[in-house]
Amino acid sequence: MVLVDNHAGKDGAEDGNLVDFRGNPVDKSKTGGWLAAGLILGTELSERVCVIGISMNLVTYLVGDLHLPSSKSANIVTNFMGTLNLLGLLGGFLADAKLGRYLTVAIFASIAAVGVTLLTLATSIPSMKPPECNPRKGGHCIEASGQQIALLYTALYILALGGGGIKSNVSGFGSDQFDSSDPKENKSMIYFFNRFYFCISLGSLFAVTVLVYLQDNVGRAWGYGISAGTMVLGVAVLIGGTTLYRFKKPQGSPLTIIWRVLLLAWRKRKLTYPSDPGFLNEYHNAKVPHTHMLRILQKSSGNGRI
């Protein structure tokens, strides 16, 4: 599949960066619009069902089934959620710098499906849980072994990696299906974001009611299994609509520029500051006034004159 093309878009596609799945300029009558955006909304709905359905009462599983201390269980869940949100930076960087939003969402959604499938296995295989006990009757509870915890951690952090990549790109990929220079499509794009957040709320509501009930009253494996099936279905729907999407070419990530500035400032840290700001390469093209704050970073644009 080729998602990069050097030709300008047609039919008013903004800035010439939108192409179809063959890399040709988009035909707005055949690509984008609500059909493509609806498939993308399905992916976000699946991600919310999956992540919220697992994280909402994961602590009760860790305490009640794996017999871990409450403090350790809460720490595992908060670390999982924090990692998921931080990995959104990685997903955004890869989409902007190299892969584009579609490939990034498709790859990370597949990773999330693998993670929740492993978690389903971890909660359904008897050998992956310690023996049952009832502390209220004076029974001695054996804490989960290192091997059992390792599988849980592997599943959770694979899911965190996949979820982070989806979160940072799926809304942008959805907005790519509408041309903001077209008044009609621009209005549809506004409605898209309304429906996007509605899907987030709907997925979360389903997770905290239906899935949590199934986990607590029918079986943990059933609740996680439904989450896994939903995520696999979301991936299938996303990939199935490949020919309908509009793809925006990667334009480079701001993180690359930030990293470059930090690296150059470090390499030039021993240079003397220029006696005049005019010796800085970017001084005459600067869009903000020169200041004396964080002067070490100004060395990254110095031209070597002292």
C-alpha positions in Angstrom: 0.0 0.0 0.0 1.4 3.4 -0.9 0.2 6.3 1.1 2.7 9.0 -0.1 2.4 10.9 -3.3 4.0 14.1 -4.5 1.1 15.3 -6.6 -1.4 17.9 -5.4 -4.9 16.8 -4.4 -7.9 17.5 -6.5 -11.5 18.5 -5.8 -10.2 21.2 -3.4 -8.5 18.8 -1.0 -6.7 21.1 1.3 -3.0 21.7 0.9 -2.5 18.8 -1.5 -1.5 16.4 1.2 -4.5 14.1 1.0 -4.3 10.9 -1.1 -6.3 7.7 -1.5 -5.0 4.3 -0.6 -3.2 4.0 -3.9 -1.3 7.3 -3.3 -3.4 9.2 -5.9 -5.0 12.5 -5.3 -8.3 12.0 -3.5 -11.7 11.8 -5.3 -14.1 13.3 -2.8 -17.0 11.5 -4.3 -15.4 8.1 -3.6 -13.4 8.7 -0.4 -13.9 10.3 3.0 -17.1 11.6 4.3 -19.4 10.0 6.9 -19.0 6.4 5.7 -15.3 6.5 6.3 -15.6 8.5 9.5 -18.2 6.1 10.8 -15.8 3.2 10.5 -13.2 5.2 12.4 -15.7 6.0 15.1 -16.1 2.3 15.5 -12.4 1.9 16.3 -12.6 4.5 19.0 -15.7 2.9 20.5 -13.9 -0.4 20.6 -10.9 1.2 22.3 -13.1 2.8 25.0 -14.9 -0.5 25.7 -11.7 -2.3 25.9 -9.6 0.0 28.1 -12.4 1.2 30.5 -13.9 -2.3 30.7 -10.5 -3.6 31.9 -9.3 -0.7 34.1 -12.6 0.0 35.9 -12.5 -2.9 38.3 -9.0 -4.4 37.7 -8.2 -3.7 41.4 -10.9 -6.1 42.5 -9.4 -8.8 40.3 -5.9 -8.2 41.6 -7.0 -8.3 45.2 -9.7 -10.9 45.1 -8.2 -13.4 42.6 -4.5 -12.8 42.6 -4.5 -12.0 46.4 -2.2 -8.9 46.0 -2.2 -6.2 48.7 -4.6 -3.3 48.0 -1.8 -0.8 47.8 0.1 -2.8 45.2 -3.0 -3.4 43.2 -3.9 0.2 43.0 -0.4 1.0 42.0 -0.5 -1.5 39.2 -3.7 0.1 37.8 -2.4 3.7 38.1 0.9 2.7 36.4 -1.0 1.1 33.6 -3.3 4.1 33.0 -0.4 6.5 33.2 1.7 4.5 30.8 -1.2 4.3 28.3 -1.5 8.1 28.3 2.2 8.7 28.0 2.5 6.3 25.1 0.1 8.6 23.3 3.2 10.8 22.7 4.9 7.9 20.9 1.9 7.2 18.7 1.6 10.8 17.8 5.3 11.1 16.9 5.2 8.0 14.7 2.1 9.2 12.9 3.5 12.7 12.3 7.0 11.8 11.4 6.8 8.5 9.5 3.8 6.2 9.4 0.8 8.5 8.9 -2.4 8.3 11.0 -4.0 5.3 9.3 -1.0 2.9 9.6 -0.4 4.1 13.1 -4.0 3.5 14.2 -4.2 0.1 12.4 -0.9 -1.1 13.9 -1.6 0.0 17.4 -5.1 -1.2 17.4 -3.8 -4.6 16.4 -1.3 -4.4 19.3 -4.2 -3.6 21.7 -6.1 -6.6 20.4 -3.2 -8.8 21.2 -2.8 -7.3 24.7 -6.5 -7.8 25.7 -6.4 -11.3 24.3 -3.4 -12.2 26.5 -5.2 -10.6 29.4 -8.3 -12.8 28.7 -6.0 -15.9 28.7 -4.3 -14.8 31.9 -7.7 -14.6 33.7 -9.1 -17.8 32.2 -6.3 -20.3 32.5 -6.4 -21.8 36.0 -2.6 -22.2 36.3 -2.3 -18.4 35.9 -4.1 -17.8 39.2 -3.2 -18.8 42.7 -5.4 -21.3 44.6 -8.8 -19.9 45.8 -9.2 -19.0 49.4 -11.6 -17.2 51.7 -9.8 -15.0 54.2 -13.1 -14.4 56.1 -13.1 -18.0 57.1 -9.5 -17.9 58.3 -8.1 -19.4 55.1 -4.5 -18.6 54.1 -4.3 -16.8 50.8 -1.3 -17.4 48.6 -0.2 -14.4 46.6 0.2 -14.8 42.8 3.6 -16.0 41.7 6.1 -14.1 39.6 5.2 -16.1 36.5 1.5 -15.3 37.0 2.2 -11.6 37.6 4.6 -11.5 34.6 1.9 -12.6 32.2 -0.5 -10.0 33.6 2.1 -7.2 33.3 2.9 -8.3 29.7 -0.8 -8.2 28.7 -1.4 -4.8 30.4 1.5 -3.0 28.9 0.9 -4.4 25.4 -2.6 -3.0 25.8 -1.2 0.3 27.1 1.0 0.5 24.0 -1.8 -0.1 21.6 -4.3 2.1 23.4 -1.8 5.0 23.5 -1.3 4.8 19.8 -5.0 4.8 19.1 -5.8 7.7 21.5 -3.4 10.1 19.9 -4.4 9.6 16.3 -7.9 8.3 15.8 -9.7 11.7 16.1 -7.2 13.4 13.7 -7.6 10.5 11.3 -11.4 11.0 11.4 -11.1 14.7 10.7 -8.9 13.9 7.7 -12.0 12.5 6.1 -13.5 16.0 5.7 -12.2 18.9 3.7 -12.3 22.0 5.9 -12.1 24.3 2.9 -15.5 23.0 1.7 -18.3 24.6 3.8 -20.5 21.5 3.7 -17.7 19.1 4.7 -16.4 21.6 7.4 -19.8 21.5 9.0 -19.8 17.7 8.9 -16.4 17.7 10.5 -17.8 19.7 13.5 -20.6 17.1 13.8 -17.9 14.4 13.6 -16.3 15.6 16.8 -19.7 15.7 18.5 -20.2 12.1 17.6 -16.6 11.2 18.5 -17.1 12.2 22.1 -20.5 10.6 22.1 -18.8 7.3 21.2 -16.3 7.8 24.0 -19.2 8.3 26.5 -21.2 5.4 25.0 -18.2 3.0 25.1 -17.4 4.0 28.7 -21.1 3.6 29.8 -21.2 0.1 28.3 -18.0 -0.8 30.0 -18.9 0.4 33.5 -22.3 -1.2 33.4 -22.5 -4.3 31.2 -18.9 -5.5 31.3 -18.3 -4.8 35.0 -21.5 -6.7 35.8 -20.4 -9.7 33.7 -16.9 -9.7 35.3 -18.3 -9.6 38.8 -21.3 -12.0 38.4 -20.6 -14.2 35.4 -16.9 -14.5 35.1 -13.8 -12.3 34.6 -12.9 -14.2 31.5 -16.3 -13.4 29.9 -15.9 -9.7 30.5 -12.4 -9.5 29.2 -13.3 -11.9 26.3 -16.0 -9.5 25.1 -13.5 -6.7 25.3 -11.0 -8.7 23.2 -13.7 -9.6 20.7 -14.8 -5.9 20.4 -11.2 -4.8 19.8 -10.6 -7.5 17.1 -13.9 -6.4 15.5 -12.8 -2.8 15.6 -9.5 -3.6 13.9 -11.3 -5.6 11.2 -13.8 -2.8 10.5 -11.0 -0.2 10.3 -8.9 -2.3 7.9 -12.0 -3.2 5.9 -12.6 0.4 5.1 -9.1 1.1 3.7 -10.3 1.9 0.2 -12.7 4.5 1.6 -10.3 6.7 3.5 -8.4 9.8 2.8 -4.8 9.7 3.9 -2.8 12.7 4.9 0.9 12.5 4.2 3.2 12.7 7.3 4.5 16.3 7.7 7.1 15.8 10.4 6.7 15.9 14.2 7.3 19.0 16.4 9.1 16.5 18.7 11.8 16.1 16.1 12.4 19.8 16.1 12.5 20.0 19.9 15.0 17.0 20.0 17.2 18.7 17.4 17.3 22.0 19.3 18.3 20.1 22.5 20.9 18.1 20.8 22.5 21.1 19.0 22.4 23.1 22.2 24.2 20.3 24.0 26.9 20.0 21.3 27.5 23.8 21.3 27.3 24.2 25.1 31.0 25.2 25.3 30.7 28.0 22.8 30.6 31.6 24.0 27.3 33.4 23.6 27.2 35.8 20.6 27.9 39.4 21.5 24.8 40.4 19.5 21.5 38.4 18.9 21.9 39.2 15.2 24.6 36.5 15.1 22.0 33.9 15.7 20.9 32.2 12.5 17.2 32.5 13.1 17.2 36.0 14.6 15.9 37.8 11.6 13.2 35.3 10.9 12.0 35.0 14.5 8.3 35.3 15.1 8.7 36.2 18.8 10.9 38.8 20.5 14.4 37.7 21.6 14.7 37.1 25.4 17.4 36.1 27.8 15.5 33.1 29.2 16.9 29.7 28.5 19.9 31.2 26.8 21.6 27.8 26.5 19.0 26.8 23.9 19.9 29.8 21.8 23.3 28.2 21.1 21.5 25.7 18.9 20.9 28.4 16.3 24.3 30.1 16.7 26.4 30.4 13.5 29.7 30.2 15.4 30.5 33.9 15.4 31.6 35.2 18.8 
